[in-house]
Amino acid sequence: MNTVYLDNSATTKVDDEVLKVMLPYFSQNYGNASSIYSIGRENRKAIEDAREKVAKILNCNSNEVYFTAGGSESDNTAIKGIAYANKNKGNHIITSKIEHPAVLETCKKLEKDGFEVSYISVDENGILNLEELKDSIRPTTILISVMFANNEIGTIQPIKEIGEIAKEKGIYFHTDAVQAVGNIKIDVEKLNIDSLSLSAHKFYGPKGIGALYVRKNVPFVKFIDGGHQERNKRAGTENVAGIVGLGKAIELAYKDLDEHNEKIKKLRDYYVEQVEKRIPYIKVNGDRNKRLPGNSNISFRFIEGESLLLNLDLKGICASSGSACTSGSLDPSHVLLAIGLPHEIAHGSLRVSIGKYNTKEEIDYVVDSLVEIVERLRNMSPLWEEFIENGGNN
């Protein structure tokens, strides 16, 4: 068995069609898009064509789309930008406890600058508590930022309801949709979204390129000074190849979205079914239905997630114990702790994220490998030994 890649929430393989349209912009069409000569103008047109493709998918105007270096920059720019631009109206921000670090760390930075942040709890499935959200709103609340779909447990939030609450109260609403774009149909008008972050490498596009949607007339402060690119909101020579790749990737992602989702959901459900059938003492994390089609997060009791990952890697299997941005930490996932898992169970979690290139044969190989690895690791665990000695009760 060759490498089995099941970490598509961390990043995806660049689609061949995407790579094909990008290649000329590294060599032949190398002009600076801000230049007035022909190869510059041609690249400017390529950028605007990509912007139109993003706008079409989100159902917004192209002049509301700004290209960035990725999801983290988009989140930082949206949250800090809207907060600083509206600090004369208030200093209160609302977010959730299970956001990506790009949002949580940004909010912590704003707290040091005098802003106040409310962190809303979630239920055992990772769904935001809407009543707590409503109760947290103050006269000084200027922004609500809640992720569309969670990067670890795949839970999809009640975005439409959050958008309605924000609109009714006159509060700006930003959503980190990095995991959602490419997997879910998103209409920013119907969902009352004022700002949205996305990143190309989550839907078979290149790394290092993302986009930020900000509704017209929503004031936000720029955070990269210099030239006047991106309508004077994001200085720096444009990454033309990356932008073209993003445009093609988002176009392809939504071309056959329903068919694509049906395929990977079927594989995901098969994987979960087989693991539940063949491995005892596990817990499936996240909502069973309101989740991304390819996402599975399962905790295996009595073992460490890091040991599980290393043993899977020896068999050529790539998976994750949580967010790629926090996997270097020895602390348990803040998301799993927020949904109520104790530390010892949260430590044994495995995130599998299935993509369009995965097959049933790969899933069978992974499940067979997990059965073997989990049994071996448990037999080495004093916690497992104690559990068995107590008759399988604790």
N, C-alpha and C positions, 0 to 999 in steps of 0.2 A: 504493500500500500504506500503510495506517495504521500506527500504532506496533505493532511486534511485540515483545511482552514475553516474554523468555526468561530471567528472573532470579528465578524463583519460590523458589529457595533463600534469597534475600535477604529477600523478603517477597512476599505474595500479595495479589491483589485481594479485598476483602471480598465474600463471597457475598451476593447480593440478599436471600436468606432470612435471613441473619444480620443484615444491616442493618435489615431490617423488624422483627425482634424487639427490636433494641436501641433504636430510635427513641423509643418511649414513655418510656424511662427517662431521657431528656434533658429532657423537658418535663412530661408528665402524672404519671408515677410517680417524682417527684423526691425522695421522702422519704429521710432518713438511715436506713439499715438497722439502726442501733443504737438508734433511738427506739422508744418503746412504743406510739405512736399508730398508727392503721390503715395509713397509707401507708408508715410505717416497717416495720411487720410484714409487709406485702405484699412489700416489697423484700427483707426477710430471707428470706422463703420463696423468692423468685426466686434468691437466692444459693445457698440450700441445694439447690434443684432442679438448678442448674448443677453444684454439687459432686457430686451423685449421678450426673450424666451422665459426668463425668470418672472417677469411681470405677468406674462400670460398664465403661468402656472399658479401664481398667487392671487390672480385677479386684482391687480393694482396697476397704477400707471408706471411706466418705465422710469420717469423722473423721481420715483419714490424708492428706487433700488440703488444701493451703493455697494461697490465691490470692496472687499476687505481681504485680509490674509487668512481668514478662517473664522470658525465659530467663536473662539475665545475673544478675538478682537471685536467681533460683532456684538457679543454680549457686553463687553466692557464699554464699547462706544455707546450702545443703546442706553444702558443703565446709568453710567456716569454722565453721559451727554444730556439725557433728559433730566436727571436730577439737578445738575449744575445749572442748566438753562431755566429751571423752574423753581429754584430755591427761594425766590421772592414770594412764591405762592405757598410754600410749605417745605417741610424737611423730613416727611415720613414716607417710608417705602415698605411695601408688603411683598414677601416672597415665601417660599416653602422650605421645609427642613431637608428636602431630598433633591435640591437643585444640584446641578453640575458645579464643580469648584470655580469655574469661570464666572458664575453668578454669585456664589456664596462668598468667595474671596473679594469680589468687587464690592459687595454689600458691606463686608467688614472694613474695607478701605473707606467707604463713605461714612461709616459710623465714626471713624477716627477724624473725619472732616466735619463732624457736627450733625450728620443726618441720623435719624432714628429708624431702625428696621425691625419689623415684626416677622417672625419666622413661624409660619402656619404649620400645624401638625397634619399628619396623614393617618389613615386607618391601617389595619393590618394588611391590606392589599396595596397600599401606597397611593390611595385616592385622597386628594386634598379635602379637608374639612371646610365646606362652603360656609357653614354657619360661623365657624371661627374666623373665616376670612371677612365676612360681613361685620362681625363684632369688632374686628381689628381696625376698621376704617375710622379715620379721624378727620376733622376739618383740615388738618395739615397734610393729609395723604395726597401725594402727587403721582405715585407710580406703583403699579402692581406688576411683578415679574414672576411668572410661573411657567415652568417648562411644559412643552406640549406632550412629550413622551419621555419617560425616564430611561437613562442610558444603561442602568444596571438591571432593573427588574421589568422594564418594558411597559410599565403602566401608562395608559393614556389618560390625561387629566380632563376634567369637564370644562374644556376651553370655551365653548360657547356660553356656558353659564357664567364663567368668570368674566368674559367679555361684556356680557349684559350688565353685570354688577358694576363693572368699571365705567361703562358708558353712562349708566343711570346716575352715578355719583360724580361724573366729570373727572375721572381719574384716568391717566394714560395706562395702557396695558401692553406690556412687552412679553413675548414668549420665546424662550430658547427652543427652537424647532429643529435643532441640529439632527436629532434622531428621527424626527417625524418626516421631514422633507425627503421625498423619494419613497416613502412607505405609506403616506396618508394623503388624501386629497385635501388641500387647504385653500379656503377662500377667505381672505382677510376681511373682506367686506361683510360677509354673512356672520363671521365669528367676532366682529368688532375688535380686531387686533390692530393696535396702533403701531407696533414695531415687532419685527421678527428676525431671528438669526438663523442662518443656515451655513452649511459647509460642504463643499463638493466631494470630499473624499469619503463621505458617508453614503453616497449613492453612485459609486463607480466612476467618480471623477478624480482629478489630481489633488494632492495635498497642497496646502499653502495658499488656498484660494477659497473665499467664502463670500457671502453677501449679507447685507443688512437692509431690511425694508423698514422705512419710517414714513408713516402717513404724512401727506402734505399738510403743512401748517402745524405739525408737532415740532416745537422748537427743541433742538439738541445742539450741544457744544461739540466741536470737532476736537480730536485728541492727537492728531498728527499734524503739526504745522510745517509749512514749507511752500510747495507749489499750490496750484489751484485745481488739482485734479479732483474728480468726483464732485463736481459742482462746489468746489472749495470746502469740502467736508473731509477729505482724506488725501493728504499730500503724498506724493511719491509716484514715480514712473509706473505706469500700469503694467501688471503682469498679463500681457496680452494672451500668451499661450494658455495660461491658467484660466483666464476669463472665458476664452473660447471653449476650453475643455469643460468648464462648469456649465456653460450654456448648452452644449451638446449632451452632457450627462443628465441634466434635469429634463431635457426634451425626451431622451430615451427612457428615463425612469417612469415618466407618465404616459408613454406611448401604449404600453400593455400592462398598466399597473395592476388591474384586477386579476389578470391571468398570473402575473408574477407573484402577487400576494397569496393567491390560492395555492400555488405550488409550494412556496416556502412554509406557509401555515400548515399544510398537510405534512411536510417533513418534520416541522417543529412538534406537532401533536403526536406524531409517530414516535419521535425521540422521547418525549415525556412519558408516553404510554409504556414504552419498553423499559425505561428506567424505573418507573413506579412498579412495574410487574416483576422486575428482576433484582432490584436492590431494596432491601428493607431500611427502615429508619431514615427516611429522607423527608424533606419539606419543599414543596414547590412554592417559590416566592413570587408575589405579585398577583394581580387579578387574572383569573383564568381566561377571561373573555376580553376585557378592556385593556389589551396589550398589543404591542407591535407584533406583526405576524411571524417574524423569525426569531423572536427573543424567548429564551428560557433561562430561568435562574433557579437553581436547586441547591439546597443545603444538604450535605451528607454528614450526618452526626458521627462524632467520635474521630474525625480526621481533620487535618489542616488543609486548607485550600491550596496553599503554596506547594505542599508535598504532592497533592493531586495534580496540579499543573505541571510540575517537573516530571512526574511519571507519564503523564499524557504526552509531553513533549518528546520523551524518549521513544514513544511510539509514533511520532510524526504528527501529533494532533495539537492544533493551536486553539486554545480557548482562553478564558479569562476568569479571574476571581472577582471582578468588579470593573469599575471604570479604569480605562487605560491611563487616565491622568492621575490615578491614585494607587495603581497597582504596586508601586514601589514602596508603599507604606506598610508597616507591620500592624497598623491599627485596623480593626474590623470596619467594614463599610458603614459610613454614616447613614446610608439609605436603609440597609438591613436593620441597623439599630433603631432607626426612626419608625419602622413598621413593627417593632416590638420583639425582634429576635434577641436572645441573650448572646453575649460575646462568644461563648464556646460554639454555638451553632452558626452564628454569622461568619466565624472564621472558616467554616467548612463549605463555603458557597462556591458554586461553579456557574459562570455565565457562558452559555452557548448561544451564539447569534448566527443563524443560518442565512445564507445569501443565495443569489440566483445560480451560482456555479456548483452548489452542493448537490449530492445525489443520495438516494436511499442506501446504496451500497456503503457510502461513507458513514452514514448514520449507524448502520448495523455494526460496522467496524468500531466506531466510537463506543457504542453501548457495550459490545463485547469487552472492549478494553477497560471500560469503567467497572464492569462487574469484577474483573480480575484485580484491578488496582485497588478498588475500595476494600475488597476482602483482604488483600495483603496488608494494606495500611491499617485497617482495623485490628488485624491480628497482632500488630506491633504496638497498639495503643493501650496504655494502662487504663484509660477511661472505658474502653471497650471491654477489657478484661473484668473490670469492676462491675460493669453493666451486666455481663453474662453471669458473673458470680451471684449477683442479686436476682437472678432469674429473669433478666430482661425487663426489669422495672426500675424506674427512677423518675 
